[in-house]
Amino acid sequence: MSQDCHESRRQIIKNVIQKHRSKFSALQEASFERGEKQLLEILGDDEEVSTSFPIPGFFIGILVWLFIILFPLIIIAGPRPNGNLLNATDLLNYYVPLFATLIIFLVNQRFVVPKLFFRRKYFLFLLVNALMLFAVLSMRELLTFMMVRTADESWSFFITKYAYSDLRGHFSISVVLSFFAVEVMVCAVCILISMFARQIIRAFIVREKRRATLQYELDFLKSQLSPHFLFNTLNNITSLISFDPKLAESSMTKLSQLLRVMLYQTGDKYITIKEEADILKKYAELEKLRLDESFDFAFDVEIENPNVHVEPLLFMPLMENAMKHCVNPKGKSFAHVVLRQQGDEIFIKVENSNFPRKSSKNSGGLGLTTLKKRLELRYEGMYRYETRVENETYIAELSVKVKNGLDKVSKFV
């Protein structure tokens, strides 16, 4: 019987370690794949269609630019002082700078600033902008020449030759300086917009990496709970094998039932408070098998809404710690646990006789350390957890607030 129990224990440990090792790797891979996918969606070049407003982004841009182009026609289409409805001076003075600004902005925003300026290729950056300035001024002169030459032919329907004659001789230093000032402002705006966008993307990447890291650590800490619990429980059953084989066999049966529940439930992100209470109750029953009848144990559960959700095994370390340090062969041993859920608050209070074991480098402390890290990582500065010793009684209290089925830990007041 003793050999069979030892063999069963080794097999259970092997299975659980393999399970959690594969689970740990899967959690790590899924966490970083999810973060990488979100970053690619944000940084991708493809145009996306919003599901809430199913219109492509480029279509909205076209509408905006059509408004910018057509709106001045409404303003300048009225009667002119010389009797003409519209003249070439108005067209060139408005639309040439407008289209020049648009071209310079798009070229800088899409290519010049990200490919040259932010890569510290300043000479090429200045050269490309100088060439664009020269091209814009040359295009303006070409348009002026073509429109003046054809004034009496194709444009005489609504613009007189007198209006085109005003355009001759306007290629002066003031025109060059005006377009140069426009290009400088456009470049400055592109650089500022690009820097601002890069800061936003960088902040998003940092936030996503931090969130993925925290989730990775939380999943790892959660995966440690079952092996830690199993290690302690198997040690307890081992102590029963030598003097009470039947009780050890009964304990193994209860352990298998508890492990079955834990394997199916603790893999979820949340479980109901009723399921958490059932796990604690089964664990307490398993622990009581190794204790004598004088041990005073009480587990009071008051649940108003059994469907409220909490993280799996959130309260297990408190129960384990109480059962581990409450037993003393020479004194009265007790452990009293109160689990209460009312409204949006879940409260657990654990009181036990305080007989702490001598600490060692290789044993103890993992459960409470895991609990503290889980609270700090997910609920930094937003949880109420305190421990104290009163009259040789160790007291631990943890208060958790829940909302919409998801656990939120209240600020400590």
C-alpha positions in Angstrom: 0.0 0.0 0.0 2.8 2.4 0.9 4.6 1.7 -2.4 1.4 2.3 -4.4 0.7 5.6 -2.7 4.3 6.8 -3.4 4.0 5.8 -7.0 0.6 7.6 -7.3 2.1 10.7 -5.7 5.1 10.7 -8.2 2.7 10.2 -11.1 0.4 13.1 -10.0 3.4 15.4 -9.5 4.7 14.5 -13.0 1.4 15.1 -14.7 0.8 18.5 -12.9 4.3 19.8 -13.7 3.9 18.9 -17.4 0.4 20.5 -17.5 1.6 23.7 -16.0 4.8 23.8 -18.0 2.8 23.6 -21.3 0.2 26.0 -19.9 2.9 28.5 -19.0 4.5 28.3 -22.5 1.0 28.7 -24.1 0.2 31.7 -22.0 3.5 33.4 -22.8 3.1 32.8 -26.5 -0.5 34.0 -26.6 0.3 37.1 -24.6 3.1 38.3 -26.9 1.3 37.3 -30.1 -1.7 39.3 -29.0 0.4 42.4 -28.2 2.3 42.1 -31.6 -0.9 41.8 -33.5 -2.3 45.0 -31.9 0.9 46.9 -32.7 0.8 45.8 -36.3 -2.8 46.9 -36.6 -1.8 50.4 -35.3 1.4 50.8 -37.3 0.1 49.2 -40.5 0.1 51.1 -43.8 -3.2 49.7 -45.1 -6.3 51.8 -45.0 -8.9 50.3 -42.6 -12.6 50.7 -42.5 -14.2 51.5 -39.2 -16.9 49.1 -38.2 -18.9 51.7 -36.3 -18.7 54.2 -39.2 -18.2 52.2 -42.4 -16.6 54.9 -44.6 -12.9 54.6 -45.7 -10.6 57.2 -44.2 -9.4 58.4 -47.6 -13.0 59.3 -48.7 -13.3 61.7 -45.7 -10.0 63.3 -46.7 -11.2 63.8 -50.3 -14.3 65.5 -49.0 -12.2 67.8 -46.8 -10.0 68.8 -49.7 -12.9 69.4 -52.0 -14.4 71.8 -49.5 -11.0 73.6 -49.2 -10.8 73.9 -53.0 -14.4 74.8 -53.8 -15.2 77.1 -50.8 -13.0 80.0 -52.1 -15.0 80.0 -55.4 -18.1 80.9 -53.4 -16.2 83.8 -51.8 -14.5 85.2 -54.9 -17.2 84.5 -57.5 -19.1 87.7 -56.8 -18.8 90.9 -58.9 -15.3 92.3 -59.1 -14.4 96.1 -59.0 -13.5 96.0 -62.7 -16.7 94.3 -63.6 -15.4 90.8 -64.1 -16.9 87.9 -62.2 -13.5 86.1 -61.9 -10.0 86.8 -63.0 -6.7 84.9 -63.3 -5.1 86.9 -60.6 -7.6 85.5 -58.1 -7.1 82.0 -59.3 -3.4 82.0 -59.3 -3.1 83.9 -56.0 -5.2 81.4 -54.3 -4.9 78.0 -56.0 -1.2 78.0 -56.8 -0.2 78.4 -53.1 -2.9 76.0 -52.1 -1.8 73.2 -54.3 1.8 74.0 -53.7 1.2 73.7 -49.9 -0.7 70.5 -50.4 2.0 68.9 -52.5 4.8 70.0 -50.2 2.9 68.8 -47.2 2.1 65.4 -48.6 5.6 64.8 -49.9 7.1 65.9 -46.5 4.6 64.0 -44.4 4.8 60.7 -46.4 8.5 60.6 -47.4 10.9 63.5 -46.7 10.4 63.9 -43.0 10.2 60.2 -41.9 12.8 58.9 -44.5 15.3 61.8 -44.4 14.8 64.2 -41.4 14.3 61.5 -38.7 17.2 59.5 -40.2 19.4 62.6 -39.8 19.9 63.0 -43.6 19.6 66.8 -43.2 21.4 67.7 -46.5 19.0 65.5 -48.6 16.1 66.9 -46.6 17.0 70.5 -47.5 17.9 69.6 -51.1 14.5 67.9 -51.7 12.6 70.8 -50.2 14.7 73.3 -52.3 13.9 71.3 -55.4 10.2 71.4 -54.5 10.3 75.1 -54.0 12.0 75.6 -57.4 9.4 73.3 -59.1 6.5 75.2 -57.5 7.9 78.6 -58.6 8.6 77.2 -62.1 5.1 75.8 -62.4 3.6 79.2 -61.3 5.5 81.0 -64.1 4.5 78.4 -66.6 0.8 78.6 -65.8 1.1 82.4 -65.9 2.7 82.3 -69.3 0.2 79.9 -70.7 -2.8 81.7 -69.4 -1.7 85.1 -70.6 -0.9 83.8 -74.1 -4.3 82.2 -74.5 -6.3 85.0 -72.9 -7.9 86.1 -76.2 -8.6 82.6 -77.3 -9.9 80.0 -74.8 -10.3 82.1 -71.6 -11.9 85.2 -73.0 -15.4 83.9 -72.2 -15.2 85.0 -68.6 -11.8 86.7 -68.1 -10.4 89.6 -70.0 -6.9 90.1 -71.2 -6.6 93.1 -68.9 -6.7 90.7 -65.9 -3.8 88.6 -67.3 -1.6 91.6 -68.0 -1.5 92.1 -64.2 0.4 88.8 -63.8 3.4 89.8 -65.9 6.6 90.7 -64.0 5.4 89.2 -60.7 8.4 86.8 -60.4 10.1 88.9 -57.8 12.0 88.3 -54.5 8.8 88.8 -52.6 7.1 85.9 -54.4 10.1 83.7 -53.7 10.2 84.7 -50.1 6.5 84.1 -49.7 6.7 80.5 -51.1 9.8 79.9 -49.1 8.0 81.0 -45.9 5.1 78.7 -46.8 7.5 75.8 -47.3 9.3 76.4 -44.0 5.9 76.5 -42.2 4.8 73.3 -43.9 8.0 71.5 -43.0 7.7 72.6 -39.4 4.1 71.5 -39.2 5.0 68.1 -40.7 7.9 67.6 -38.3 5.8 68.5 -35.3 2.9 66.3 -36.4 5.3 63.4 -37.0 7.0 63.9 -33.7 3.7 64.0 -31.9 2.5 60.9 -33.7 5.7 59.1 -32.9 5.3 60.0 -29.3 1.8 58.6 -29.2 2.8 55.4 -30.9 5.9 55.0 -28.7 3.7 55.6 -25.6 1.2 53.0 -26.9 4.0 50.5 -27.5 5.4 51.0 -24.0 1.9 50.7 -22.5 1.2 47.5 -24.5 4.5 46.0 -23.6 3.9 46.8 -19.9 0.4 45.4 -20.0 1.6 42.2 -21.8 4.5 41.9 -19.3 2.1 42.3 -16.3 -0.4 39.8 -17.8 2.5 37.4 -18.4 3.6 37.7 -14.8 0.1 37.3 -13.5 -0.5 34.2 -15.6 2.8 32.8 -14.3 2.0 33.5 -10.7 -1.4 32.0 -11.1 0.2 28.9 -12.7 2.3 28.5 -9.6 -0.6 28.1 -7.2 -1.7 24.6 -8.2 1.8 23.0 -7.9 2.3 24.8 -4.7 -1.0 23.6 -3.3 -0.3 20.1 -4.6 3.1 20.0 -3.0 1.8 20.9 0.4 -1.2 18.5 0.2 0.9 15.5 -1.0 3.3 16.1 1.9 0.3 15.9 4.3 -0.9 12.6 2.7 2.6 11.2 2.8 2.6 11.7 6.6 -0.6 9.6 6.8 0.6 6.6 4.8 2.8 5.1 7.6 0.2 5.0 10.4 -3.2 5.2 8.6 -3.2 3.8 5.1 -7.0 3.9 4.8 -7.1 7.6 5.7 -4.3 8.2 3.2 -6.3 6.5 0.5 -9.4 8.5 1.4 -7.3 11.6 1.2 -6.0 10.7 -2.2 -9.6 10.3 -3.4 -10.6 13.7 -2.1 -7.4 15.2 -3.6 -8.3 13.8 -7.0 -11.8 15.3 -6.8 -10.3 18.7 -5.8 -7.7 18.6 -8.6 -10.4 17.8 -11.1 -12.3 20.9 -10.1 -9.1 23.0 -10.1 -7.9 21.8 -13.5 -11.2 22.8 -15.2 -11.8 26.0 -13.4 -8.5 27.7 -12.6 -7.6 27.9 -16.2 -10.3 30.6 -16.7 -9.6 34.2 -16.1 -12.5 34.4 -13.6 -14.7 32.0 -11.7 -17.8 32.6 -9.6 -17.5 33.3 -5.9 -19.5 30.1 -5.3 -16.9 28.1 -7.2 -14.1 29.7 -5.2 -15.9 29.0 -1.9 -16.4 25.3 -3.0 -12.7 25.0 -3.7 -11.8 26.4 -0.3 -14.3 24.1 1.4 -12.9 21.0 -0.3 -9.4 22.0 0.6 -10.4 22.5 4.2 -12.0 19.1 4.3 -8.8 17.6 2.9 -6.7 19.4 5.5 -8.9 18.3 8.4 -8.1 14.6 7.7 -4.6 15.0 9.1 -5.8 16.8 12.3 -7.3 15.3 15.4 -10.8 16.0 16.7 -9.7 18.7 19.1 -8.9 21.0 16.2 -11.4 23.9 16.1 -12.3 24.7 12.5 -15.1 26.9 11.3 -15.8 28.1 7.7 -18.8 30.5 7.4 -19.9 31.5 3.9 -22.4 34.3 3.3 -23.0 34.8 -0.4 -25.6 37.3 -1.6 -25.0 36.8 -5.4 -23.3 33.4 -6.3 -22.6 34.6 -9.8 -20.2 37.4 -8.8 -16.7 36.7 -10.4 -13.3 36.7 -8.9 -9.8 35.5 -10.0 -9.3 31.7 -9.4 -7.7 30.7 -6.2 -7.4 34.4 -5.1 -8.1 33.4 -1.4 -6.4 30.0 -1.4 -3.1 31.3 0.0 -4.8 32.7 3.1 -6.5 29.4 3.8 -3.2 27.5 3.2 -1.3 29.8 5.4 -3.8 29.4 8.2 -3.8 25.6 8.0 -0.1 25.5 7.9 0.7 27.6 11.0 -2.3 26.9 13.2 -1.4 23.4 14.5 0.5 22.9 17.7 0.5 19.5 19.5 1.0 21.2 22.9 -1.7 23.9 22.6 -5.2 24.5 21.4 -5.4 24.8 17.6 -8.1 26.6 15.7 -8.8 28.3 12.3 -11.9 30.4 11.7 -12.6 31.6 8.2 -15.4 34.0 7.1 -16.1 34.6 3.5 -18.8 37.2 2.8 -20.1 38.7 -0.4 -22.6 41.6 -0.2 -23.3 44.1 -2.9 -20.1 45.0 -4.7 -17.8 43.8 -2.0 -16.2 40.4 -1.3 -14.5 40.1 2.1 -12.5 37.3 3.6 -11.2 37.2 7.2 -9.0 34.3 8.4 -8.2 33.9 12.1 -5.9 31.1 13.3 -3.8 30.1 16.3 -0.4 31.5 15.7 2.3 28.8 15.8 4.7 29.8 13.0 7.2 27.2 11.9 10.9 27.9 11.7 11.6 29.5 8.3 14.0 27.8 5.9 15.4 28.7 2.5 13.6 25.9 0.8 10.1 25.9 2.3 7.2 28.2 3.0 6.1 31.6 2.0 5.4 31.0 -1.7 1.6 31.3 -1.3 1.4 34.6 0.4 4.2 36.0 -1.8 2.2 35.0 -4.8 -0.9 36.6 -3.4 0.9 39.9 -2.8 2.5 40.0 -6.2 -0.9 39.3 -7.9 -2.5 42.2 -5.9 0.4 44.6 -6.7 0.6 43.8 -10.4 -3.1 43.9 -11.1 -4.4 46.3 -8.4 -1.4 48.5 -7.6 -2.5 50.9 -4.9 -6.1 49.8 -5.1 -6.5 46.9 -2.7 -7.2 46.4 1.0 -5.1 43.7 2.5 -3.7 43.7 6.1 -2.4 41.2 8.6 -1.9 41.5 12.3 -1.3 39.4 15.5 -3.6 39.8 18.5 -3.3 37.7 21.6 -1.4 34.9 19.8 -4.0 35.0 17.0 -3.0 35.6 13.5 -5.6 37.7 11.5 -5.6 38.2 7.8 -8.2 40.4 6.0 -8.7 41.0 2.3 -11.5 43.1 0.8 -12.3 43.0 -2.9 -14.8 45.1 -4.8 -16.6 43.7 -7.8 -18.4 45.4 -10.6 -20.2 44.0 -13.7 -18.9 40.5 -13.0 -15.2 41.6 -13.0 -13.2 42.0 -9.9 -12.0 45.5 -8.9 -10.1 45.9 -5.6 -11.1 48.8 -3.5 -8.6 51.4 -2.3 -7.5 51.0 1.2 -9.3 53.5 3.4 
